[in-house]
Amino acid sequence: MLPGSFLVMALYWGLVYPHRTSEPGPVSYLTHGANSIIIALDVYLSNQPYYLLHGIWFFVYDIAYLLFTLVYWAAGGTQCDGEPYIYSVLNWNKPSTAGFYSTIVLFGAVPVANLLFFVLVGCCWQGQYRVYTDADKNGVHDSLEAGAGPAAADAVAET
């Protein structure tokens, strides 16, 4: 969820907000800003590992959302003001524009955001990269101090 919430925030404030004719309400600030901060704080405080392979779920999430916007448009869904899209950049009445943004997000922004948060969480927030090992499966890593090397894991595993 960390790269997903960040991408939602970045895309909203970078692509949707500049085209608004009125000031967004509190829900927009909470949905497209505070949500990302809360998720980042949760990841930081919980010290959960971020596995690069989990980016697959981020990719699936984005594909599902894009398919949802396409089905919503095809079914005749509209905004409250009658516009046939959820966000103007994903207006499927203009398939070349919607397809362009979809492609850039899926094959550009998603991999970059995934890699960014892998490095941020693994290197900066936890101070170490975590590699899934047999020790993780047995819960041995919980008893190790941060930064302890493989020799410490082997010593704990032998006890």
Contact map, one row per residue, 1 for C-alpha under 8 A:
111110000000000000000000000000000000001000000000000000000100000000000000000000000000000000000000000000000000000000000000000000000000000000000000000000000000000
111111000000000000000000000000000001001100100000000000000000000000000000000000000000000000000000000000000000000000001000000000000000000000000000000000000000000
111111100000000000000000000000000000000000000000000000000100000000000000000000000000000000000000000000000000010011001000000000000000000000000000000000000000000
111111110000000000000000000000000000000000000000000000000100000000000000000000000000000000000000000000000000000000000000000000000000000000000000000000000000000
111111111000000000000000000000010011001000000000000000000000000000000000000000000000000000000000000000000000000000000000000000000000000000000000000000000000000
011111111100000000000000000000000001000000000000000000000000000000000000000000000000000000000000000000000000000000000000000000000000000000000000000000000000000
001111111110000000000000000000000000000000000000000000000000000000000000000000000000000000000000000000000000110010000000000000000000000000000000000000000000000
000111111111000000000000000000010000000000000000000000000000000000000000000000000000000000000000000000000000000000000000000000000000000000000000000000000000000
000011111111100000000000000000111001000000000000000000000000000000000000000000000000000000000000000000000000000000000000000000000000000000000000000000000000000
000001111111110000000000000000000000000000000000000000000000000000000000000000000000000000000000000000000000000000000000000000000000000000000000000000000000000
000000111111111100000000000000000000000000000000000000000000000000000000000000000000000000000000000000000000000000000000000000000000000000000000000000000000000
000000011111111110000000000000010000000000000000000000000000000000000000000000000000000000000000000000000000000000000000000000000000000000000000000000000000000
000000001111111111000000000000010000000000000000000000000000000000000000000000000000000000000000000000000000000000000000000000000000000000000000000000000000000
000000000111111111000000000000000000000000000000000000000000000000000000000000000000000000000000000000000000000000000000000000000000000000000000000000000000000
000000000011111111100000000000000000000000000000000000000000000000000000000000000000000010000000000000000000000000000000000000000000000000000000000000000000000
000000000011111111110000000000000000000000000000000000000000000000000000000000000000001110000000000000000000000000000000000000000000000000000000000000000000000
000000000001111111110000000000000000000000000000000000000000000000000000000000000000000000000000000000000000000000000000000000000000000000000000000000000000000
000000000000111111110000000000000000000000000000000000000000000000000000000000000000000000000000000000000000000000000000000000000000000000000000000000000000000
000000000000001111111000000000000000000000000000000000000000000000000000000000000000000000000000000000000000000000000000000000000000000000000000000000000000000
000000000000000111111111000000000000000000000000000000000000000000000000000000000000000000000000000000000000000000000000000000000000000000000000000000000000000
000000000000000000111110000000000000000000000000000000000000000000000000000000000000000000000000000000000000000000000000000000000000000000000000000000000000000
000000000000000000011111000000000000000000000000000000000000000000000000000000000000000000000000000000000000000000000000000000000000000000000000000000000000000
000000000000000000011111100000000000000000000000000000000000000000000000000000000000000000000000000000000000000000000000000000000000000000000000000000000000000
000000000000000000010111111110000000000000000000000000000000000000000000000000000000000000000000000000000000000000000000000000000000000000000000000000000000000
000000000000000000000011111110000000000000000000000000000000000000000000000000000000000000000000000000000000000000000000000000000000000000000000000000000000000
000000000000000000000001111111000000000000000000000000000000000000000000000000000000000000000000000000000000000000000000000000000000000000000000000000000000000
000000000000000000000001111111100000000000000000000000000000000000000000000000000000000000000000000000000000000000000000000000000000000000000000000000000000000
000000000000000000000001111111111000000000000000000000000000000000000000000000000000000000000000000000000000000000000000000000000000000000000000000000000000000
000000000000000000000001111111111100000000000000000000000000000000000000000000000000000000000000000000000000000000000000000000000000000000000000000000000000000
000000000000000000000000011111111110000000000000000000000000000000000000000000000000000000000000000000000000000000000000000000000000000000000000000000000000000
000000001000000000000000001111111110000000000000000000000000000000000000000000000000000000000000000000000000000000000000000000000000000000000000000000000000000
000010011001100000000000000111111111000000000000000000000000000000000000000000000000000000000000000000000000000000000000000000000000000000000000000000000000000
000000001000000000000000000111111111100000000000000000000000000000000000000000000000000000000000000000000000000000000000000000000000000000000000000000000000000
000000000000000000000000000011111111110000000000000000000000000000000000000000000000000000000000000000000000000000000000000000000000000000000000000000000000000
000010000000000000000000000001111111111000000000000000000000000000000000000000000000000000000000000000000000000000000000000000000000000000000000000000000000000
010011001000000000000000000000011111111100000000000000000000000000000000000000000000000000000000000000000000000000000000000000000000000000000000000000000000000
000000000000000000000000000000001111111110000000000000000000000000000000000000000000000000000000000000000000000000000000000000000000000000000000000000000000000
000000000000000000000000000000000111111111000000000000000000000000000000000000000000000000000000000000000000000000000000000000000000000000000000000000000000000
110010000000000000000000000000000011111111100000000000000000000000000000000000000000000000000000000000000000000000000000000000000000000000000000000000000000000
010000000000000000000000000000000001111111110000000000000000000000000000000000000000000000000000000000000000000000000000000000000000000000000000000000000000000
000000000000000000000000000000000000111111111000000000000000000000000000000000000000000000000000000000000000000000000000000000000000000000000000000000000000000
000000000000000000000000000000000000011111111100000000000000000000000000000000000000000000000000000000000000000000000000000000000000000000000000000000000000000
010000000000000000000000000000000000001111111111000000000000000000000000000000000000000000000000000000000000000000000000100000000000000000000000000000000000000
000000000000000000000000000000000000000111111111000000000000000000000000000000000000000000000000000000000000000000000000100011000000000000000000000000000000000
000000000000000000000000000000000000000011111110000000000000000000000000000000000000000000000000000000000000000000000000000000000000000000000000000000000000000
000000000000000000000000000000000000000001111111000000000000000000000000000000000000000000000000000000000000000000000000000000000000000000000000000000000000000
000000000000000000000000000000000000000000111111100000000000000000000000000000000000000000000000000000000000000000000000000011000000000000000000000000000000000
000000000000000000000000000000000000000000110111110000000000000000000000000000000000000000000000000000000000000000000000000000000000000000000000000000000000000
000000000000000000000000000000000000000000000011111000000000000000000000000000000000000000000000000000000000000000000000110001000100000000000000000000000000000
000000000000000000000000000000000000000000000001111101000000000000000000000000000000000000000000000000000000000000001100110000000100000000000000000000000000000
000000000000000000000000000000000000000000000000111111100000000000000000000000000000000000000000000000000000000000000100000000000100000000000000000000000000000
000000000000000000000000000000000000000000000000011111100000000000000000000000000000000000000000000000000000000001100100000000000000000000000000000000000000000
000000000000000000000000000000000000000000000000001111110000000000000000000000000000000000000000000000000000000000000000000000000000000000000000000000000000000
000000000000000000000000000000000000000000000000011111111100000000000000000000000000000000000000000000000000000000000000000000000000000000000000000000000000000
000000000000000000000000000000000000000000000000001111111110000000000000000000000000000000000000000000000000001001000000000000000000000000000000000000000000000
000000000000000000000000000000000000000000000000000011111111000000000000000000000000000000000000000000000000000000000000000000000000000000000000000000000000000
000000000000000000000000000000000000000000000000000001111111100000000000000000000000000000000000000000000000000000000000000000000000000000000000000000000000000
101100000000000000000000000000000000000000000000000001111111110000000000000000000000000000000000000000000000010001000000000000000000000000000000000000000000000
000000000000000000000000000000000000000000000000000000111111111000000000000000000000000000000000000000000100010000000000000000000000000000000000000000000000000
000000000000000000000000000000000000000000000000000000011111111100000000000000000000000000000000000000000000000000000000000000000000000000000000000000000000000
000000000000000000000000000000000000000000000000000000001111111110000000000000000000000000000000000000000000000000000000000000000000000000000000000000000000000
000000000000000000000000000000000000000000000000000000000111111111000000000000000000000000000000000000000100000000000000000000000000000000000000000000000000000
000000000000000000000000000000000000000000000000000000000011111111100000000000000000000000000000000000000100000000000000000000000000000000000000000000000000000
000000000000000000000000000000000000000000000000000000000001111111110000000000000000000000000000000000000000000000000000000000000000000000000000000000000000000
000000000000000000000000000000000000000000000000000000000000111111111000000000000000000000000000000000000000000000000000000000000000000000000000000000000000000
000000000000000000000000000000000000000000000000000000000000011111111100000000000000000000000000000001000000000000000000000000000000000000000000000000000000000
000000000000000000000000000000000000000000000000000000000000001111111110000000000000000000000000000000000000000000000000000000000000000000000000000000000000000
000000000000000000000000000000000000000000000000000000000000000111111111000000000000000000000000000000000000000000000000000000000000000000000000000000000000000
000000000000000000000000000000000000000000000000000000000000000011111111100000000000110001000000000000000000000000000000000000000000000000000000000000000000000
000000000000000000000000000000000000000000000000000000000000000001111111110000000000000000010000000000000000000000000000000000000000000000000000000000000000000
000000000000000000000000000000000000000000000000000000000000000000111111111000000000000000000000000000000000000000000000000000000000000000000000000000000000000
000000000000000000000000000000000000000000000000000000000000000000011111111110000000100000000000000000000000000000000000000000000000000000000000000000000000000
000000000000000000000000000000000000000000000000000000000000000000001111111111000001100000110000000000000000000000000000000000000000000000000000000000000000000
000000000000000000000000000000000000000000000000000000000000000000000111111110000000000000000000000000000000000000000000000000000000000000000000000000000000000
000000000000000000000000000000000000000000000000000000000000000000000011111110000000000000000000000000000000000000000000000000000000000000000000000000000000000
000000000000000000000000000000000000000000000000000000000000000000000001111111000001000000000000000000000000000000000000000000000000000000000000000000000000000
000000000000000000000000000000000000000000000000000000000000000000000001111111100001100000000000000000000000000000000000000000000000000000000000000000000000000
000000000000000000000000000000000000000000000000000000000000000000000000100111111111110000000000000000000000000000000000000000000000000000000000000000000000000
000000000000000000000000000000000000000000000000000000000000000000000000000011111111110000000000000000000000000000000000000000000000000000000000000000000000000
000000000000000000000000000000000000000000000000000000000000000000000000000001111110000000000000000000000000000000000000000000000000000000000000000000000000000
000000000000000000000000000000000000000000000000000000000000000000000000000001111110000000000000000000000000000000000000000000000000000000000000000000000000000
000000000000000000000000000000000000000000000000000000000000000000000000000001111111000000000000000000000000000000000000000000000000000000000000000000000000000
000000000000000000000000000000000000000000000000000000000000000000000000000001111111110000000000000000000000000000000000000000000000000000000000000000000000000
000000000000000000000000000000000000000000000000000000000000000000000000100111100111110000101000000000000000000000000000000000000000000000000000000000000000000
000000000000000000000000000000000000000000000000000000000000000000001001100011100011111101110000000000000000000000000000000000000000000000000000000000000000000
000000000000000000000000000000000000000000000000000000000000000000001000000001100011111101100000000000000000000000000000000000000000000000000000000000000000000
000000000000000100000000000000000000000000000000000000000000000000000000000000000000111111100000000000000000000000000000000000000000000000000000000000000000000
000000000000000100000000000000000000000000000000000000000000000000000000000000000000111111100000000000000000000000000000000000000000000000000000000000000000000
000000000000001100000000000000000000000000000000000000000000000000000000000000000000001111100000110010000000000000000000000000000000000000000000000000000000000
000000000000000000000000000000000000000000000000000000000000000000001000000000000000111111110000111011000000000000000000000000000000000000000000000000000000000
000000000000000000000000000000000000000000000000000000000000000000000000100000000001111111111110110000000000000000000000000000000000000000000000000000000000000
000000000000000000000000000000000000000000000000000000000000000000000100100000000000100001111110010000000000000000000000000000000000000000000000000000000000000
000000000000000000000000000000000000000000000000000000000000000000000000000000000001000000111110000000000000000000000000000000000000000000000000000000000000000
000000000000000000000000000000000000000000000000000000000000000000000000000000000000000000111111110000000000000000000000000000000000000000000000000000000000000
000000000000000000000000000000000000000000000000000000000000000000000000000000000000000000111111111000000000000000000000000000000000000000000000000000000000000
000000000000000000000000000000000000000000000000000000000000000000000000000000000000000000000111111100000000000000000000000000000000000000000000000000000000000
000000000000000000000000000000000000000000000000000000000000000000000000000000000000000011100111111110000000000000000000000000000000000000000000000000000000000
000000000000000000000000000000000000000000000000000000000000000000000000000000000000000011110111111111000000000000000000000000000000000000000000000000000000000
000000000000000000000000000000000000000000000000000000000000000000000000000000000000000001000011111111100000000000000000000000000000000000000000000000000000000
000000000000000000000000000000000000000000000000000000000000000000000000000000000000000000000001111111110000000000000000000000000000000000000000000000000000000
000000000000000000000000000000000000000000000000000000000000000000000000000000000000000011000000111111111000000000000000000000000000000000000000000000000000000
000000000000000000000000000000000000000000000000000000000000000001000000000000000000000001000000011111111100000000000000000000000000000000000000000000000000000
000000000000000000000000000000000000000000000000000000000000000000000000000000000000000000000000001111111111000000000000000000000000000000000000000000000000000
000000000000000000000000000000000000000000000000000000000000000000000000000000000000000000000000000111111111100000000000000000000000000000000000000000000000000
000000000000000000000000000000000000000000000000000000000000000000000000000000000000000000000000000011111111110000000000000000000000000000000000000000000000000
000000000000000000000000000000000000000000000000000000000010011000000000000000000000000000000000000001111111111000000000000000000000000000000000000000000000000
000000000000000000000000000000000000000000000000000000000000000000000000000000000000000000000000000000111111111000000000000000000000000000000000000000000000000
000000000000000000000000000000000000000000000000000000000000000000000000000000000000000000000000000000111111111100000000000000000000000000000000000000000000000
000000100000000000000000000000000000000000000000000000000000000000000000000000000000000000000000000000011111111110000000000000000000000000000000000000000000000
001000100000000000000000000000000000000000000000000000000110000000000000000000000000000000000000000000001111111111000000000000000000000000000000000000000000000
000000000000000000000000000000000000000000000000000000100000000000000000000000000000000000000000000000000111111111100000000000000000000000000000000000000000000
000000000000000000000000000000000000000000000000000000000000000000000000000000000000000000000000000000000001111111110000000000000000000000000000000000000000000
001000100000000000000000000000000000000000000000000000000000000000000000000000000000000000000000000000000000111111111000000000000000000000000000000000000000000
001000000000000000000000000000000000000000000000000100100100000000000000000000000000000000000000000000000000011111111100000000000000000000000000000000000000000
000000000000000000000000000000000000000000000000000100000000000000000000000000000000000000000000000000000000001111111110000000000000000000000000000000000000000
000000000000000000000000000000000000000000000000000000000000000000000000000000000000000000000000000000000000000111111111000000000000000000000000000000000000000
011000000000000000000000000000000000000000000000010000000000000000000000000000000000000000000000000000000000000011111111110000000000000000000000000000000000000
000000000000000000000000000000000000000000000000011100000000000000000000000000000000000000000000000000000000000001111111111000000000000000000000000000000000000
000000000000000000000000000000000000000000000000000000000000000000000000000000000000000000000000000000000000000000111111111100000000000000000000000000000000000
000000000000000000000000000000000000000000000000000000000000000000000000000000000000000000000000000000000000000000011111111110000000000000000000000000000000000
000000000000000000000000000000000000000000110000110000000000000000000000000000000000000000000000000000000000000000001111111111000000000000000000000000000000000
000000000000000000000000000000000000000000000000110000000000000000000000000000000000000000000000000000000000000000001111111111111100000000000000000000000000000
000000000000000000000000000000000000000000000000000000000000000000000000000000000000000000000000000000000000000000000111111111111000000000000000000000000000000
000000000000000000000000000000000000000000000000000000000000000000000000000000000000000000000000000000000000000000000011111111110000000000000000000000000000000
000000000000000000000000000000000000000000010010000000000000000000000000000000000000000000000000000000000000000000000001111111100000000000000000000000000000000
000000000000000000000000000000000000000000010010100000000000000000000000000000000000000000000000000000000000000000000000111111111000000000000000010000000000000
000000000000000000000000000000000000000000000000000000000000000000000000000000000000000000000000000000000000000000000000011111111000000000000000011000000000000
000000000000000000000000000000000000000000000000000000000000000000000000000000000000000000000000000000000000000000000000011101111100000000000000011000000000000
000000000000000000000000000000000000000000000000000000000000000000000000000000000000000000000000000000000000000000000000011001111110000000000000000000000000000
000000000000000000000000000000000000000000000000111000000000000000000000000000000000000000000000000000000000000000000000010000011111000000000000000000000000000
000000000000000000000000000000000000000000000000000000000000000000000000000000000000000000000000000000000000000000000000000000001111100000000000000000000000000
000000000000000000000000000000000000000000000000000000000000000000000000000000000000000000000000000000000000000000000000000000000111111110000000000000000000000
000000000000000000000000000000000000000000000000000000000000000000000000000000000000000000000000000000000000000000000000000000000011111110000000000000000000000
000000000000000000000000000000000000000000000000000000000000000000000000000000000000000000000000000000000000000000000000000000000001111111000000000000000000000
000000000000000000000000000000000000000000000000000000000000000000000000000000000000000000000000000000000000000000000000000000000001111111111000000000001000100
000000000000000000000000000000000000000000000000000000000000000000000000000000000000000000000000000000000000000000000000000000000001111111111000000000000000000
000000000000000000000000000000000000000000000000000000000000000000000000000000000000000000000000000000000000000000000000000000000001111111110000000000000000000
000000000000000000000000000000000000000000000000000000000000000000000000000000000000000000000000000000000000000000000000000000000000011111110000000000000000000
000000000000000000000000000000000000000000000000000000000000000000000000000000000000000000000000000000000000000000000000000000000000001111111110000000000000000
000000000000000000000000000000000000000000000000000000000000000000000000000000000000000000000000000000000000000000000000000000000000001111111111000000001001100
000000000000000000000000000000000000000000000000000000000000000000000000000000000000000000000000000000000000000000000000000000000000001100111111000000001000000
000000000000000000000000000000000000000000000000000000000000000000000000000000000000000000000000000000000000000000000000000000000000000000111111000000000000000
000000000000000000000000000000000000000000000000000000000000000000000000000000000000000000000000000000000000000000000000000000000000000000111111100000000000000
000000000000000000000000000000000000000000000000000000000000000000000000000000000000000000000000000000000000000000000000000000000000000000011111110100011000000
000000000000000000000000000000000000000000000000000000000000000000000000000000000000000000000000000000000000000000000000000000000000000000000011111100000000000
000000000000000000000000000000000000000000000000000000000000000000000000000000000000000000000000000000000000000000000000000001110000000000000001111100000000000
000000000000000000000000000000000000000000000000000000000000000000000000000000000000000000000000000000000000000000000000000000110000000000000000111110000000000
000000000000000000000000000000000000000000000000000000000000000000000000000000000000000000000000000000000000000000000000000000000000000000000001111111111000000
000000000000000000000000000000000000000000000000000000000000000000000000000000000000000000000000000000000000000000000000000000000000000000000000001111111000000
000000000000000000000000000000000000000000000000000000000000000000000000000000000000000000000000000000000000000000000000000000000000000000000000000111111100000
000000000000000000000000000000000000000000000000000000000000000000000000000000000000000000000000000000000000000000000000000000000000000000000000000111111110000
000000000000000000000000000000000000000000000000000000000000000000000000000000000000000000000000000000000000000000000000000000000000000000000001000111111111000
000000000000000000000000000000000000000000000000000000000000000000000000000000000000000000000000000000000000000000000000000000000000001000011001000111111111100
000000000000000000000000000000000000000000000000000000000000000000000000000000000000000000000000000000000000000000000000000000000000000000000000000001111111110
000000000000000000000000000000000000000000000000000000000000000000000000000000000000000000000000000000000000000000000000000000000000000000000000000000111111111
000000000000000000000000000000000000000000000000000000000000000000000000000000000000000000000000000000000000000000000000000000000000000000010000000000011111111
000000000000000000000000000000000000000000000000000000000000000000000000000000000000000000000000000000000000000000000000000000000000001000010000000000001111111
000000000000000000000000000000000000000000000000000000000000000000000000000000000000000000000000000000000000000000000000000000000000000000000000000000000111111
000000000000000000000000000000000000000000000000000000000000000000000000000000000000000000000000000000000000000000000000000000000000000000000000000000000011111
